[in-house]
Amino acid sequence: MSSHTKLLDRWAKENKDLVCKFKGLKGGSELSQEQNQSNLKALSSEFQKLLRKIQGLPPLADYTQLELSVMYNVCILSLSRALVADVQLILSQTTERVLMMKGTVNVPSNLVELWQTILASVENDPLKSGVAQLFCVQWAIWLNACQLETLLDLQDQLTNIHETFTAAEGFDNSGVSYKYPDLVMEPRRFADLLRISTIIVQGAEGAKKGQGLEALNLLQAASSLSAPRTLIAYAHYLSGYCLSQMSRPQMALHCYRKALETDLNCLSALHQSTMIYRELGNTEAEIKALRLLHSTLMLPSSRETAVSSMYILLSSTLLQSQAVTSLLSVPSALTVLHRMALKCLEHGSVSEAVKHYLDLLASLHSDHTGEQLVEEPQLPRLPVLYLEAAAALLMAHQPLDCITLSEEVITSTIELLPDKVLLEEVEETAEDADVWVKSKDKPALVLWTGAAYLLQGHCHSQLKDWKQAVTHYTRCINLVVKVRYKPKGLEPQIPSADMLDRKQTLLCNLQRLKGLALAWRGISFCQTDKLKEALRDLQFSLQAYPVCTSAGLWCGEVLWRLGRQQEAAACWTRTGFAAQPTAAENDPVYLQEPQSGPSLDIEELQRRVQELDSRL
């Protein structure tokens, strides 16, 4: 046996041993992500040592097939670790050696032309399969960079890849001294992975550009390909997204359902289902889907072998398009829990909402998720979460617990409150229509602290402690009157109802806070027969926030008691006879009119108006 053959056999065995070692690794939940990456790094290093041994010799035909296979193994492991730049460098060195071996003189500088030259040079050569493996690696690099136009230029070569690998599997290698070297991933499966990943990227890019129909056609064809179920699920999910953009919600839900049936871990499909239910106004279905999404997010990862996890790692490297990342994103478990709490309040499931809020606050204060508030932009600030939870407790008729949570907000903000707050109007931008020249934290502190006092006032009102209710409403009012609003080109002035713009959320909320505090202080005065003080506050409330239902109804009641019956009837008529005050969709839950406390008999008010009209 020649020395060349001995070397070849030794290196082929070393390659085989490394592949066996890779396939024997365990991944998933048995090892941490760091341990998995460490194992892949160690194996990759050993493969690279073997590759350097082989490349230490001139490029000879006897060694080239083994060299290409070891090179392929190195690239696959490096791609799974997202080392794309390293892979491109190694690939460039190997393609040079292939061209040297084939005697190619004029080497194109353009990468597309270079690969066309390389593939043409091995068209009728046993090395065709090995070169095709490396071409797949180059395909992965282009896909990672989202160079879809380059892939279109090589569409014919990409289409022929699958045929090349099929022919290689049936190739009779009895005439050579060794069989095809072992590989960490079958080239045909890698090509299938690349093919469906390319379609997913193309579909996502098309969907983001508003080309829903073209993207849908691509994605629906991809769902029948041979590929990991994770990617098939992505194809179904993106088809549903395209349909939702085309205003076909029921068909979109069908695709999302197919995505989940294909892969239960396709949480983006479940998340988008909740958005469809919200658009359809199906709150009950939305809450059920949110429960399922939250419970799934809280489950530990399933166990996987190194081979199966390799497909996941490679997929994450291939699907780096911003469009794909955006469309596949799923909110955190805490964000879903918060949304579920809000929806339960909207649906009237107050006790469930309270439970979710308390779980959310407990999670935020635990050691494991202490940094989640900083990392999750969709989650409101901590004082807002406390205020929402306190409002839920108020709705659940737990006033003492509500007072305790509200006090947490007051304690954390009271020392930071400024003496005066100036909100200055600036040019609105598309990114943020609620922009202020001065720091937004200052008026936000006033809003949070004032809202905490408002909720405490509501609690004392619920407990019929009118003196304490008046005290806390007064504290709220004293804070809000510190705010001045400066329209562009004008002097600072006290905010009023005619300045309100729904786009300027902070100003609107501060004005609503003032209106509610005045209204409910007036209602509290009314309970102790201080009618003049009550009328003053209720009228100021209507000036500050004219749509305050409680202020309008109770203002009429006070006028009636003062003998000003015609004014009372006019006030009730202007306000309307809504049994329950209504809240706008975007109004914070802690700034909604309470459903408990003193109330008026709407039918009695209507009867009074009718009797007065009949006497006139």
Buried (B, 14 or more C-beta within 10 A) or exposed (E): EEEEEEBBBEBBEBBEEBBEBBEEBBBBEEBEEEEBBEBBEEBBEBBBEBBEBBBEEEBEEBBBBBBBBBBBBBBBBBBBBBBBEBBBEBBEEBBBBBBEBBEBEEEEEEBBEBBBBBBEBBEEEBBBBBBBBBBBBBBBBBBBEBBBEBBEBBEEBBEBBBEBBEEBEEEEEEEEEBEBBBBBBEBBBBBBBBBBBBBBBBBBBBBBEEBBEBBBBBBBEBBEBEBBBBBBBBBBBBBBBBBBBBEBBEBBBBBBBBBBEBBBBBBBBBBBBBBBBBEEEBBEBBBBBBBBBBEBBEEEEEEBBBBBBBBBBBBEBBBBBEBBEEBBEBBBBBBBBBBBBBBBBBBEBBEBBBBBBBBBBEBBEEEEBEEBBEEBEEBBEBBBBBBBBBBBBBBBEBBEBBBBBBBBBBEBBEEEBBEEBBBBBEEEEEEEEEBBEBEBEBBBBBBBBBBBBBBBBBBBBBBEBBEBBBBBBBBBBEBBEBBBBBEEEEEBEEBEEEBBEEEBBBBBBBBBBBBBBBBBBBBBBBBEEBBEBBBBBBBBBBBBBBBBBBBBBBBBBBBBBBEBBEBBBBBBBEBEBEEEBEBEEEBBBBBBBBEEBBBBEBEEBEEBBEEBEEEE
